[in-house]
């Protein structure tokens, strides 16, 4: 099978989709799929997230030129919507009769639709609705995203396949106990991540002996606004901005932490939750993040995305000792290893691709 896998960017600074699309490409290649990987910013040939693979080819140039160099794909899998290159991919697939699967990546969630609402409403009626209706399949990473997609009544099948999670070689049982104790956030510094709510909650609780580390790339200058909130709340001594991290620096940040916090207002998947669980960290997150099993299975806390909800969760989490938090984290790691390993996720995608192609052949015949 020849698959053209497309994305906006594969640079680590782009966030979760850069990691998940890159890792999916490698996992699909391991399954025997010939993958052509293209990104609109030409990052497929430059990203450090990829390793060489005989079945994986990084493509650059225009999308039309990339198709010519790669050869006719059996299926195109595009990640994301709204942008000009997503529209070009939809047009090219329609012109050349390639079946196209679209991973919407949370971009049709209610919060996302209300962000820059007028601009998106215009784009929806000019091209985006039509482009989505011309796809053969819509991919969601969680049940709540699938439900929101179906509510749009686009007439396209919707399926759920979660993102995979990379397991890290971390033994939380023998790591040192940091002093002070650290709660960690990793992700884009963007309003949707709920960091302002987290800072308000931290100021209310002020857990003794704890520090909050915030790691991730700044987006549109939002870090400056957060730093002003930190100063206004007199939290300068306990809140630290680490900037974007990858490689050993990112692993060190996870290893030094006892608790992971993702206070997002909305997430289609929340890959950072999986990353934290894979490293043996319990997680405090919100009802806007589709990991309800964290609370029900005892891997962490799910709270309302409000200062009061986060304050309650912080109070409970930071009152536990290292051994109790580590025990929760170990259970979460076992869960991720069982249900979110990349080889299993890739097999689910291959099955979906094969089903779509078989259906298409039957329709043509």
C-alpha positions, 0 to 999 in steps of 0.5 A, a space after each residue: 500500500 502506498 500512503 501519502 501522509 500530510 501535515 502542517 509541520 513536523 518541527 517539534 515546536 509545532 506541538 503534539 501533531 508534529 510528534 504524533 504524525 511523525 511517529 505514525 509515519 514510522 509505525 506505518 512503515 514498520 507495518 509494511 506501508 510505503 509512506 510518503 510524508 509531506 508537510 506544508 513548511 517543508 519540515 519532513 526532510 528536516 525534523 529531528 523527530 524522524 529516523 531513516 526507514 526504507 519504507 518512509 520517504 520525506 517529500 518537499 516542494 509543492 503537494 502536486 510535485 510531491 505526489 509526482 515524485 512519490 507516485 500515485 498513492 492508494 490513499 491520502 491521509 491529511 492532518 488538519 483543516 482550515 489552512 490553504 494547503 489542506 484545501 489544495 490537498 482536497 482539490 488535488 485528491 478530487 481532481 486525481 480521484 485519490 481517496 482522502 482521509 482527514 484527521 481533524 485534530 480537534 479543529 472542529 471542537 466547540 472551543 476551536 470553532 469559537 476561536 476566530 469565529 467569523 473567519 472560520 464561519 466564512 471559510 466553512 461556507 466558502 470551502 471547508 464544508 465542501 472539502 470535508 464532505 469530499 473526504 471518504 473518512 473522518 478520523 477522531 482521536 477520542 469519542 467526544 471528538 467523534 460525537 462533535 464531528 457527527 453532529 455536523 451532519 457531513 455525511 462522511 463516516 467517522 471513526 475513532 483511533 487514538 494517538 499512540 504514546 511513546 514509552 520512555 525508559 523511566 523507573 519512577 520507583 528508584 528516581 530521586 525525590 526532588 526538593 522542592 517537589 515539582 508539578 509539570 506542564 508541557 505544551 504550547 503556551 496558548 490560551 486554550 491550555 488553561 494556564 491562566 486558570 492554573 496560575 489562579 488555582 496555584 495562587 489559591 492553594 500555594 501548596 507548601 514545598 511545591 514548585 510549578 514548572 511550565 515547559 513549551 513554546 510561546 505562541 503569539 507572545 502569550 508567555 508574557 501575559 502569563 509572566 505578568 500574572 505570575 508577578 501579580 500573584 506573587 508567584 515568581 519564586 515558585 513558578 518557572 518557565 522552562 521554554 521549549 524542551 525536547 530530547 534529554 532536557 524534556 526527559 529530565 523535566 519529566 523525571 524531576 516531576 512528581 505530578 503532571 498538570 494539563 489544565 486545558 479548556 479543550 483537547 481532541 486527544 491530549 497527547 501530553 497526558 499520554 506522555 506523562 503517564 508513559 513516564 510514570 507520572 499521575 495526571 491532574 487534568 480537566 473535563 475538557 481533556 478526553 481521558 476520563 479513565 484517569 479518575 475512574 482507574 486511579 491514575 490521577 484527577 479530572 476536575 472542571 476547567 475552572 480555578 476552583 476545580 483546579 484548586 481542589 485537584 491541586 489540594 488533593 494531589 499535592 497532599 499525597 507523598 511521593 510513594 502514593 503518587 508514584 504508585 498511581 503513576 506506575 498504574 498509568 504507565 501499565 495502562 498506556 503500554 497496554 492500550 496506546 503502544 504505537 505498533 497497535 495504533 498503526 495496525 488500527 490505521 492500516 485496517 481502516 485504510 484497507 477497509 476504505 480501499 475495499 469499499 471503494 473497489 466494491 463501489 466502482 465494480 
